[in-house]
Amino acid sequence: MLSFGIMLRDLAESVWRRAPKLLRRWSVRLTNARFTVTAAGIISDSEDRVLLLKHRFRSGSGWGIPGGFIEADEQPEEGLRRELQEEIGLELQTLKLYKARSFKGTRQIEIIFYGRTHGTATPQSQEIKKAGWFTLDSLPEGLPSDQQRLIMDVLQSWSKT
């Protein structure tokens, strides 16, 4: 004879499968954590300088690695390419996935890429105050320490390949 727990699970499965698709979708959304997804890039040029943007609305000094929110139905690589084009008019030559990280306080997942490009980074958006290329020993003051470490790690990893 089946245990009460197994019968209850079987009943729940039967009800779930018969429920309208919209109801199932909304119940999953309501019972799971929500978060945002962003794409960011450590972008270097032929002189191994790193691209940093000074955002008008970013906390601290405003300096940080380029990136932004991924739009619905957009792949992370597409999102980063779009952000760079919109914000500073720059096209990437190469782009490789580096890693993903999460931020609990903002409930955000960030997908980080490493890319190379050439050209001039010119602010195209009201969000961006300045764009600049920096060597590792001339990173701007106020750049968040986690981004400094990330830049160092990425450049060291890719210089070995």
MIFIDO-250767 format. One line per 2 residues: their letters; for each residue z negated, y negated, x of N, C-alpha, C. Coordinates in steps of 0.1 Angstrom, whole numbers, plus 5000, padded with zeros to 4 digits. Layout:
# residues N
A) Z Y X Z Y X Z Y X ~ ...
END
This chain:
# residues 161
ML) 5000 5012 5008 5000 5000 5000 5000 4988 5009 ~ 5008 4978 5005 5009 4966 5013 4996 4957 5012
SF) 4993 4950 5022 4981 4942 5022 4985 4929 5014 ~ 4974 4923 5010 4976 4910 5002 4983 4900 5010
GI) 4980 4899 5023 4987 4889 5031 5002 4891 5033 ~ 5006 4903 5034 5020 4906 5035 5027 4903 5022
ML) 5021 4907 5011 5027 4904 4997 5028 4889 4995 ~ 5018 4881 5000 5018 4866 4998 5030 4860 5007
RD) 5031 4865 5019 5042 4860 5028 5056 4864 5021 ~ 5057 4876 5016 5070 4880 5010 5073 4871 4998
LA) 5063 4868 4990 5064 4859 4978 5069 4845 4982 ~ 5062 4840 4993 5065 4826 4998 5080 4826 5003
ES) 5084 4837 5010 5098 4837 5014 5108 4837 5003 ~ 5105 4845 4993 5113 4846 4981 5115 4832 4974
VW) 5104 4826 4972 5104 4812 4966 5112 4803 4974 ~ 5109 4803 4988 5116 4794 4997 5132 4796 4996
RR) 5136 4808 4996 5150 4811 4996 5157 4807 4983 ~ 5149 4807 4972 5155 4803 4959 5154 4788 4956
AP) 5146 4781 4964 5144 4767 4962 5158 4759 4965 ~ 5160 4748 4959 5172 4741 4962 5173 4736 4976
KL) 5184 4735 4982 5186 4732 4996 5179 4718 4999 ~ 5181 4708 4990 5176 4695 4992 5160 4696 4993
LR) 5154 4703 4984 5140 4705 4984 5135 4711 4997 ~ 5142 4722 5002 5139 4728 5015 5140 4718 5026
RW) 5150 4710 5027 5152 4701 5037 5141 4690 5037 ~ 5138 4685 5026 5127 4675 5025 5113 4680 5029
SV) 5111 4693 5025 5098 4699 5028 5097 4701 5043 ~ 5108 4704 5050 5107 4705 5065 5105 4692 5071
RL) 5112 4681 5066 5110 4668 5072 5096 4663 5070 ~ 5090 4666 5058 5076 4661 5055 5065 4668 5063
TN) 5068 4680 5067 5058 4688 5074 5060 4689 5089 ~ 5070 4682 5094 5072 4682 5109 5071 4668 5114
AR) 5067 4667 5127 5065 4654 5133 5078 4647 5135 ~ 5078 4634 5133 5090 4626 5135 5089 4619 5149
FT) 5101 4617 5155 5101 4611 5168 5115 4604 5170 ~ 5116 4595 5179 5129 4589 5183 5134 4595 5196
VT) 5147 4594 5197 5153 4599 5209 5161 4588 5216 ~ 5159 4587 5229 5166 4577 5236 5173 4583 5248
AA) 5183 4576 5253 5190 4581 5265 5188 4570 5276 ~ 5185 4573 5288 5184 4564 5299 5191 4569 5311
GI) 5194 4559 5320 5202 4563 5332 5197 4557 5345 ~ 5196 4565 5355 5195 4560 5368 5209 4558 5373
IS) 5214 4546 5374 5228 4544 5377 5229 4538 5391 ~ 5237 4544 5399 5239 4538 5413 5253 4535 5416
DS) 5255 4527 5426 5269 4523 5430 5272 4529 5443 ~ 5283 4525 5449 5288 4531 5461 5279 4528 5473
ED) 5271 4517 5472 5261 4513 5482 5247 4519 5480 ~ 5246 4529 5471 5234 4535 5467 5223 4525 5462
RV) 5228 4514 5456 5219 4505 5449 5217 4510 5435 ~ 5206 4507 5429 5203 4511 5415 5204 4499 5405
LL) 5210 4502 5394 5212 4492 5384 5199 4491 5375 ~ 5194 4479 5374 5183 4476 5365 5186 4464 5356
LK) 5181 4464 5344 5183 4454 5335 5170 4447 5331 ~ 5171 4434 5330 5160 4426 5325 5162 4423 5310
HR) 5154 4430 5302 5155 4429 5288 5146 4417 5283 ~ 5151 4410 5273 5143 4399 5267 5131 4404 5260
FR) 5132 4416 5254 5122 4421 5245 5114 4433 5251 ~ 5115 4436 5263 5108 4447 5270 5095 4441 5275
SG) 5084 4449 5273 5071 4444 5278 5070 4443 5293 ~ 5060 4437 5298 5058 4435 5313 5068 4425 5318
SG) 5074 4428 5330 5083 4419 5336 5097 4419 5329 ~ 5100 4429 5321 5112 4430 5314 5122 4439 5322
WG) 5120 4441 5335 5129 4449 5342 5128 4464 5339 ~ 5139 4471 5339 5138 4486 5336 5152 4492 5338
IP) 5152 4505 5337 5164 4513 5338 5172 4511 5325 ~ 5185 4511 5325 5193 4509 5313 5192 4522 5304
GG) 5193 4519 5291 5193 4529 5281 5191 4524 5267 ~ 5189 4533 5258 5186 4528 5244 5185 4540 5235
FI) 5184 4537 5222 5183 4547 5211 5196 4554 5209 ~ 5195 4566 5206 5207 4574 5203 5209 4573 5188
EA) 5221 4570 5184 5224 4569 5169 5226 4583 5163 ~ 5225 4583 5150 5227 4596 5142 5240 4602 5146
DE) 5240 4615 5148 5252 4623 5151 5259 4619 5164 ~ 5251 4613 5173 5256 4609 5187 5250 4618 5197
QP) 5257 4622 5207 5252 4630 5218 5245 4620 5228 ~ 5235 4625 5235 5228 4616 5244 5237 4609 5254
EE) 5246 4617 5260 5256 4611 5270 5264 4600 5264 ~ 5269 4602 5251 5277 4592 5244 5268 4580 5242
GL) 5255 4582 5238 5246 4571 5235 5244 4562 5248 ~ 5242 4568 5259 5240 4561 5271 5253 4553 5275
RR) 5264 4560 5274 5277 4553 5277 5279 4541 5268 ~ 5276 4543 5255 5278 4532 5245 5268 4520 5249
EL) 5256 4524 5252 5246 4513 5255 5250 4505 5267 ~ 5255 4512 5277 5260 4504 5289 5272 4496 5286
QE) 5281 4500 5278 5292 4492 5275 5288 4480 5266 ~ 5280 4482 5256 5275 4472 5247 5267 4461 5255
EI) 5258 4466 5263 5248 4457 5269 5253 4450 5282 ~ 5261 4457 5290 5266 4450 5302 5281 4452 5306
GL) 5288 4458 5296 5303 4460 5298 5306 4469 5310 ~ 5298 4479 5312 5301 4488 5324 5304 4502 5319
EL) 5315 4508 5326 5319 4522 5324 5313 4530 5335 ~ 5309 4542 5331 5304 4552 5341 5315 4561 5347
QT) 5315 4563 5360 5325 4572 5366 5320 4587 5364 ~ 5307 4589 5367 5301 4602 5366 5288 4601 5359
LK) 5284 4612 5353 5271 4612 5346 5266 4626 5345 ~ 5254 4628 5350 5248 4642 5350 5234 4641 5344
LY) 5231 4652 5337 5218 4653 5331 5208 4655 5342 ~ 5197 4647 5341 5186 4649 5351 5174 4656 5345
KA) 5168 4651 5335 5157 4657 5328 5154 4650 5315 ~ 5144 4656 5308 5139 4649 5295 5124 4648 5297
RS) 5119 4637 5291 5104 4635 5291 5100 4630 5277 ~ 5087 4631 5274 5083 4626 5262 5071 4616 5263
FK) 5070 4608 5254 5059 4598 5253 5052 4600 5240 ~ 5039 4603 5241 5031 4606 5229 5028 4593 5221
GT) 5024 4583 5228 5021 4570 5220 5032 4565 5212 ~ 5044 4566 5217 5055 4560 5209 5063 4571 5202
RQ) 5058 4584 5203 5065 4595 5197 5080 4595 5200 ~ 5083 4595 5213 5097 4593 5218 5100 4604 5228
IE) 5112 4609 5227 5118 4617 5237 5129 4610 5244 ~ 5128 4610 5257 5138 4602 5265 5146 4613 5274
II) 5159 4612 5272 5168 4621 5280 5174 4612 5291 ~ 5172 4617 5303 5175 4609 5315 5187 4615 5323
FY) 5196 4606 5326 5208 4610 5333 5208 4603 5347 ~ 5217 4608 5355 5220 4601 5368 5235 4599 5368
GR) 5239 4587 5371 5253 4583 5370 5257 4574 5382 ~ 5270 4574 5384 5276 4565 5394 5286 4556 5388
TH) 5288 4545 5393 5298 4535 5388 5301 4525 5398 ~ 5311 4518 5396 5314 4506 5404 5318 4495 5394
GT) 5318 4483 5398 5321 4472 5389 5310 4462 5388 ~ 5312 4452 5380 5302 4442 5379 5295 4444 5365
AT) 5282 4443 5366 5273 4444 5354 5270 4430 5349 ~ 5277 4427 5338 5275 4413 5332 5269 4415 5318
PQ) 5258 4408 5316 5251 4409 5303 5261 4405 5291 ~ 5262 4414 5282 5271 4413 5270 5263 4411 5257
SQ) 5250 4414 5258 5242 4414 5246 5231 4404 5247 ~ 5226 4399 5236 5215 4390 5236 5202 4396 5241
EI) 5201 4410 5240 5190 4417 5245 5188 4416 5260 ~ 5199 4414 5267 5198 4415 5282 5198 4401 5288
KK) 5188 4398 5296 5187 4385 5302 5194 4385 5316 ~ 5193 4396 5323 5199 4398 5337 5202 4412 5339
AG) 5212 4414 5348 5215 4428 5353 5216 4426 5368 ~ 5211 4436 5375 5211 4435 5390 5211 4448 5396
WF) 5217 4448 5409 5217 4460 5417 5207 4459 5428 ~ 5198 4469 5429 5187 4469 5438 5187 4481 5448
TL) 5183 4478 5460 5180 4489 5470 5166 4494 5467 ~ 5163 4506 5472 5150 4512 5469 5139 4503 5475
DS) 5141 4496 5486 5131 4487 5491 5131 4473 5486 ~ 5139 4470 5476 5139 4457 5470 5138 4457 5454
LP) 5132 4468 5449 5130 4469 5435 5122 4457 5430 ~ 5125 4452 5418 5119 4440 5413 5104 4442 5410
EG) 5096 4432 5412 5082 4432 5409 5080 4434 5394 ~ 5071 4442 5390 5068 4444 5376 5076 4456 5370
LP) 5085 4462 5378 5091 4474 5373 5081 4485 5371 ~ 5080 4491 5359 5070 4501 5356 5069 4512 5367
SD) 5057 4516 5370 5055 4525 5381 5062 4539 5378 ~ 5062 4543 5365 5068 4555 5361 5083 4555 5364
QQ) 5089 4543 5362 5104 4541 5364 5107 4541 5379 ~ 5098 4535 5387 5099 4535 5402 5099 4549 5407
RL) 5090 4557 5402 5089 4571 5407 5101 4579 5402 ~ 5106 4576 5390 5118 4583 5385 5130 4580 5393
IM) 5132 4567 5397 5143 4563 5405 5142 4570 5419 ~ 5131 4570 5425 5129 4577 5438 5132 4592 5437
DV) 5127 4598 5427 5129 4613 5425 5144 4616 5423 ~ 5150 4608 5414 5164 4611 5411 5173 4609 5424
LQ) 5171 4598 5431 5180 4595 5442 5177 4605 5453 ~ 5165 4610 5455 5162 4620 5465 5168 4633 5461
SW) 5167 4637 5448 5173 4649 5444 5188 4649 5446 ~ 5195 4638 5442 5210 4638 5443 5215 4636 5457
SK) 5207 4630 5466 5212 4629 5479 5212 4642 5487 ~ 5204 4652 5482 5204 4665 5488 5215 4674 5484
T) 5222 4670 5473 5233 4679 5468 5246 4675 5473
END
